Amino acid sequence: MQPDEVLARLREDFELPFFQVKVEDKTYTEEEYQQFKADLLRYFEEYVGNVEN
């Protein structure tokens, strides 16, 4: 999966059509994509979620 495909899929998975994130310029396997997505979710929960509290 190419970086533009990763970004498009993240937008679809997160239901955020204007989502932007830097994606490393490499070919991603499904496993790498799932890890990247999990890292983004963890970042959001740990850093952005704590602002609300």
trRosetta pair geometry for C-beta under 8 A, 3 or more apart (Angstrom, degrees):
i j d omega theta_ij theta_ji phi_ij phi_ji
1 5 4.6 -129 -169 95 87 127
1 6 5.6 112 132 -62 116 80
1 9 7.3 -24 -167 -5 144 145
1 27 6.7 129 54 -167 38 65
1 28 4.4 -42 66 67 97 94
1 29 7.5 153 16 -95 95 8
1 30 7.5 100 -13 -73 126 52
1 33 6.0 25 52 -65 150 131
2 5 4.8 92 55 9 72 106
2 6 7.2 -131 100 -9 36 88
2 27 6.4 -34 -87 -109 54 68
2 28 7.7 -164 -61 18 7 88
3 6 5.4 -50 -146 31 35 115
3 7 6.5 32 157 -16 66 103
3 23 4.1 154 -152 106 96 119
3 24 6.9 -150 -97 82 117 36
3 25 5.6 -51 -35 -106 144 50
3 26 7.4 88 -57 38 98 42
3 28 7.7 110 -79 -15 49 113
4 7 5.8 -51 -148 37 34 111
4 8 6.3 35 153 -19 64 107
4 23 8.0 -178 -57 66 29 143
5 8 5.6 -52 -144 38 32 113
5 9 6.2 32 156 -19 65 108
5 28 8.0 -153 80 45 103 112
6 9 5.9 -59 -149 38 27 109
6 10 6.4 29 153 -20 64 106
6 23 5.0 154 84 -149 130 150
6 28 5.4 75 -78 18 125 151
6 33 6.0 -151 -123 -117 95 99
6 36 6.9 -5 -166 92 128 157
7 10 5.7 -52 -145 35 31 112
7 11 6.5 36 154 -21 63 104
7 19 7.6 -171 -168 98 80 94
7 20 7.8 10 -151 -128 121 45
7 21 6.9 -175 -115 53 92 83
7 23 5.5 -124 -55 -16 95 144
8 11 5.7 -52 -153 32 31 114
8 12 6.6 27 151 -15 63 106
9 12 5.6 -56 -150 39 35 111
9 13 6.0 31 154 -18 69 109
9 33 7.0 -4 92 -164 148 134
10 13 5.7 -55 -138 41 31 108
10 14 5.8 11 167 -2 68 114
10 16 8.0 -32 135 57 79 103
10 19 6.1 -119 119 104 102 142
10 21 6.9 -58 113 33 163 128
10 37 6.5 -168 -108 -102 92 93
10 40 7.3 42 -143 41 129 170
11 14 6.5 -65 -136 49 20 96
11 16 5.8 -109 -141 79 61 66
11 17 5.7 65 -178 -124 115 31
11 18 7.7 112 -132 1 116 13
11 19 4.9 -172 -100 41 75 110
12 15 7.3 16 -176 -75 29 46
13 37 6.6 -28 104 -135 158 136
14 19 5.8 70 74 -58 137 159
16 19 3.8 79 105 -49 115 110
21 40 6.8 -29 -120 -113 167 131
23 36 7.7 50 -128 -173 90 150
28 32 4.4 -139 -156 90 83 120
28 33 4.9 99 146 -60 129 84
28 36 7.0 -46 -137 -6 141 143
29 32 4.7 97 48 7 75 102
29 33 7.0 -134 93 -5 40 87
30 33 5.6 -53 -149 35 32 114
30 34 6.4 32 154 -19 66 105
31 34 5.8 -54 -148 35 30 110
31 35 6.5 30 153 -17 64 107
32 35 5.7 -55 -148 38 32 112
32 36 6.2 36 153 -21 66 106
33 36 5.7 -55 -147 36 30 113
33 37 6.3 30 154 -18 65 107
34 37 5.7 -53 -146 38 30 113
34 38 6.3 32 153 -19 64 107
35 38 5.7 -54 -145 38 31 112
35 39 6.3 34 153 -21 64 105
36 39 5.7 -53 -149 34 29 113
36 40 6.6 30 152 -18 62 104
37 40 5.8 -54 -151 34 32 112
37 41 6.5 30 152 -16 64 106
38 41 5.7 -54 -147 38 32 111
38 42 6.2 34 154 -20 66 107
39 42 5.7 -54 -145 37 30 112
39 43 6.3 35 154 -22 64 105
40 43 5.6 -52 -148 34 30 114
40 44 6.4 31 154 -19 63 105
41 44 5.7 -54 -150 35 31 112
41 45 6.3 27 155 -16 65 107
42 45 5.8 -57 -145 39 30 108
42 46 6.0 19 160 -12 67 113
43 46 6.2 -64 -141 43 24 103
43 47 5.8 -19 177 19 65 116
43 48 7.5 55 131 -3 69 99
44 47 7.0 -73 -126 53 15 82
44 48 4.8 -32 -156 37 60 124
44 49 6.4 78 141 -30 63 95
45 48 7.5 -5 -43 54 11 84
45 49 4.7 1 -155 -3 40 144
46 49 6.8 58 -2 40 10 106
46 50 6.7 -5 165 -21 37 116
47 50 6.3 -59 -151 26 19 109
47 51 7.7 27 150 -28 53 97
48 51 6.0 -43 -167 11 41 116
49 52 6.1 -49 -170 23 45 112
49 53 7.6 36 144 -15 68 104
50 53 5.7 -54 -157 31 49 111
